[in-house]
Each structure stands twice: as C-alpha cells, then as structure tokens.
Amino acid sequence: MYSRIIGALFYPGNVYAVYNARGAAMKWSGTGEVKMQGNLLEIARMNAGISDTPAALLFGKNQDIALKTILESDKNRRLVLRFDHIYKSIHFIPLNEYGIRLLKILITPDWNEKLLQALFENTQRSFNRGVMEYDAIVNGRIILSHLDGDIARLIRFREALYYRSESADVISYPWQTAFLRNYLDGFAVIRELTMDKVEDALGI
C-alpha cells in the first residue's frame, strides 16, 4: 500500500528488496520505502538472522531505464527521501541475458569481497575509508567498480567527483558503457571488463 516493492530475495547471508520498473523510470515512494526497508530488515532479522540493512535490486527493460530513474530521482529536493539515501546499494538488473548473469553474481556468497580481491591489490583498496565512494586508487587514479550495477553508489561517486579534481575511472561491462558515458558525462574514464572474466573470478 505504501511501497513499490514486489518482493524480497534471500540468498546466503543477506537479502535484497526487489523492485521492477519494467519499461518506465522508477518513481520511488520516499517515506514509504523507508518504512518498507525497516519492515524487511525486521523480517530478515527474525527469520534468517540477518542484521544488515537490505540492499535493493531494480529490474528494468534496459540501461536506458537506469538512466531515466537516476534523472527522475535528481528532481527530489529532499535528499533524505532520494532512493540512494534510502538504500545504500541499488543494483540495476536489465531484463535480458546480461541481467540473468548479473543476478547470479549478486547471489554468490561473499561476491563483493571476492570481486574486489580479484580486481585489486590490498594496498590499492579503499576498504570503505575516505570521504567518498570508491574501491581503489591505482597509479593516482580513483577507481569505482560498477560491475555490480549499483546505481546508488554511482550517484554518490559522480556527486563527489563534481567537487574534486582527481582523475577517476569506472570499471564496467561493455553493455553498461553507453549508459555510464551518458550519466558520468566526462567525469570519469570507462574501463571495460568482460562478464566472462568476472564469472571466472567468482567461480560461476
């Protein structure tokens, strides 16, 4: 009644709230989604022993829907109700074969840590330290991995770069590149990596 959620996906160690934009930009319900997130966390805590705040999956027809959803959210003048503040992570899943493969990655136990270990040396990684969203610094360049399709982190990354002068790269799959170039608009260089290599690194 108060949320756009369509369900929840439990996987080993965590849970995702699930949304489906289909072929239109997702217009989030603000306070309703905050309430829904709290309800889902309570269900997960009592039934699966999960204490982390849920991330979200957003299904959509293609990457154009991801861009339209971000731009729609930019119109919200109350930042606390913007979707990237409600959910720390929102992974966009296109409704195609790439989305199927990405979903398999996102339900692999410890997928994020395994992926970052495969991409970077420990001395390069941020380990969530610092004043902005990023994963590593390599040769003086700030690096963000978008291999998880997390559009909430992407928004925070771009906003941080707006006020900084450092050079930045975003690692993406080839099918994400056009979307990222449109959204980042020169704020970062796109570096492509195939899904085959990511799946190999995760043992999928």
N, C-alpha and C positions, 0 to 999 in steps of 0.2 A: 504493500500500500504506500510505502514511503521511500522505496528504493528501486533502482533499475536492475538490481541483481537478479540473475536467473538461476543461480545455484552455487555450490561450493565444490571444489575439487581437492580431496585429501590425497596426499602422497607421503611416502616415508619421511616423517619428521616435521611436516608442515602442512599448510592448507592455503589454497587460493580462493578468493572471492571471484566469481565468474560473471562477466557481462558480455552482451552481444550487441554490437552496433549495427550488424548486417551491412547495409549499403548507405548508411547515413551517419553523420557526425554524432557522437555520443554527447548528449547534454545531461550532465550529472545533476543529482538532486540536492547537492550540498549537505545540509544538516541531516537529511535522510540517510545519506551514505555514511556519515559519521556514526549515526545510530546503528546502521546495519553492520558496520565494521566491529563495533563493540559487541553486538549480539553474536556475530560469527566467532569472535575471539572467545566468548564465554562458552559457546557450544564446543569449540575445539579444545578448550582447556578441560572441560568436564568429561568429554567423551574420548579424547585422543591424547590427553596430556600435553597439548601444545600451548606454549605460553607466549610465543612470538606474535606480534601484530600481523595479521594476514596481509599478504600482497594480493594483487588482483591480476586476472587475465582478462584482456579485452579482445574479443573476436570481432573481426571486421572483414568486409569483402576484399580489400586490398590496402596497400600502403597509403593510397590517397585518403582513405578513411582515417588513418592515424594522423595525417597532417591536418585534415579538417577538424578532428576532435581537439587537437592541440590549439589550433587557432580559435576555435569556439570557446575553449577554456580561458584563453587570454582576455576575453571580454568580461570575465568575472572580476569585479573590482574588490571583492572581499577575498583576500588571498587565503585565509584560513579555510574557506569553503572550496577552493580550487582543487581539482582532483589530485594533483601531485602533492598536496598537503594532506589530503585525506588518506591516501595510500602512498606509502614511501616508494613502493615499486608497482608499476602497472605495465605488464608485459603485453605488447600488442601481437596478436596471433592472426595472420591473414588466413582466410578461408580457402586454402589451396594446399598443394603438396608441401610447400615450404613451411606452412603453418603446422602441418602434421609432424614434420621433423623437428620443428622448434619446440612443440609441446612435449615431445619425447625427451628433449634435452632438459626442459624445465621441471620434469618429474623424476629425473635421475637423482638419487640421493647425493647430497653434497655437491650438486652440479656446479655451483658458483665457485667454490673453493678449488675444485678440480680444474675448472676452466682457467681461472686466474693463475694457477700454478703452471699450467701448460703454456700460457701466454708470456709470463714474465718471471724474471729472477726475483727472489725475495727482496734483494736490495733495491729493486726498482719499484716495488709495490707500495701503495699508499696505506694499506691496512686501515682505511677509513679515517686516517689522520689528515689534518689540514682544514682549510676554510671553504673548500668547495668539493663538489662531486668529481672524483676522478679515480682511476685504478692504478696508474703508474706514471713515473717520469722516466723517459728514455732519451738519452742524449739531449737533455734540457727541454724536451717537449712533453707537455701534459697529455696523457693518453686516457681515453674513455673507451671501454668495450661496450658496443651496442649489440653484441652477439646474443643477448638475452631479450632484445626488443623492448627494453624498459623505457617507455616514453616519459615517465615521471622523472627519472634521473636525467634524461636528455634535456628536459626543460630546465632543470636546475643547473646543468652544465652550461647550457647556452647563456643563461642569465648571468652566471658567474664570469664567463668569458667577456661579456659586454663591458665589464669594469676592469678587465685585466689586459696586460699586453703580452703575455706569454704565448708562444706558438703551441698549437694543440692539434691532436689527431684523434679521429674516431675510427675504431675498428668495426667493420660491418660485413654482412654477407652481400654478395653482388646484387641481390634483389632488393636490398634496403637502400642502395646507394642514391638513387634518384630522389627518394623521399628525404634522405639526410641532406643532400645538397640544397634542396628547396628550403628546408627548415633552418639549417645552420647558416646558409647564405654567406659563405666565406669565412665564418668564424673558426672553422677547423678544416683540416685536410682529411679526406675519407681514405682509409686503407682497407682494402677488401681481403677477406679470408673465406675460403670455401666451407660449406657446411660439412663436406666430407672430412676435412681435417679436424673440425671441432668434434664431430661424432667419433672419429678415431681416438681423439684425446680422452673422451669420456667413456670409451669402451662400448659405444652404442652400435 
